[in-house]
Amino acid sequence: MAKSTDIRPIVKLRSTAGTGYTYVTKKNRRTNPDRMVLRKYDPVARKHVEFKEER
């Protein structure tokens, strides 16, 4: 039986603004095999920026 972490690993999203702020989320490896990029709020920069998946 496969673990749920095999299909949905925990990934760290780092801000592209250079502030060092991160979000932690899970992603579905079957539907999104490439690296995730989300536009989220960075409280250090006080604006919405792109967050890219870090491995």
C-alpha positions in Angstrom: 0.0 0.0 0.0 1.4 3.4 -1.0 1.8 6.2 1.5 -0.1 9.4 0.9 3.3 11.3 1.0 4.3 9.5 -2.2 1.5 11.0 -4.2 1.2 14.3 -2.3 4.6 15.4 -1.1 5.1 18.5 1.1 6.8 21.3 -0.8 8.3 24.6 0.2 7.4 27.7 -1.8 10.0 30.5 -1.7 9.3 34.1 -2.6 10.9 35.5 -5.7 11.1 39.0 -4.2 14.2 37.9 -2.3 12.8 38.4 1.2 13.3 34.8 2.2 9.6 34.3 3.1 8.2 30.8 2.5 4.9 28.9 2.4 4.6 25.2 3.0 1.9 23.2 1.0 1.3 19.9 -0.6 1.0 19.1 -4.3 -0.4 16.3 -6.4 2.6 14.8 -8.2 0.3 13.0 -10.8 -1.4 16.2 -12.0 1.6 18.6 -11.5 4.8 16.8 -12.2 6.8 20.0 -12.9 7.7 22.6 -10.3 4.8 24.7 -8.9 4.6 28.5 -9.2 1.9 30.3 -7.3 1.2 34.0 -6.9 0.7 34.7 -3.2 1.1 37.5 -0.7 4.5 38.2 0.7 4.1 40.1 4.1 7.7 41.2 4.2 7.5 42.9 0.7 3.8 43.8 1.4 2.6 42.8 -2.1 1.7 39.8 -4.1 4.6 38.1 -5.8 5.4 34.7 -7.4 6.4 31.9 -5.2 8.4 29.0 -6.7 8.8 25.5 -5.5 12.0 24.7 -3.8 13.5 21.2 -3.5 
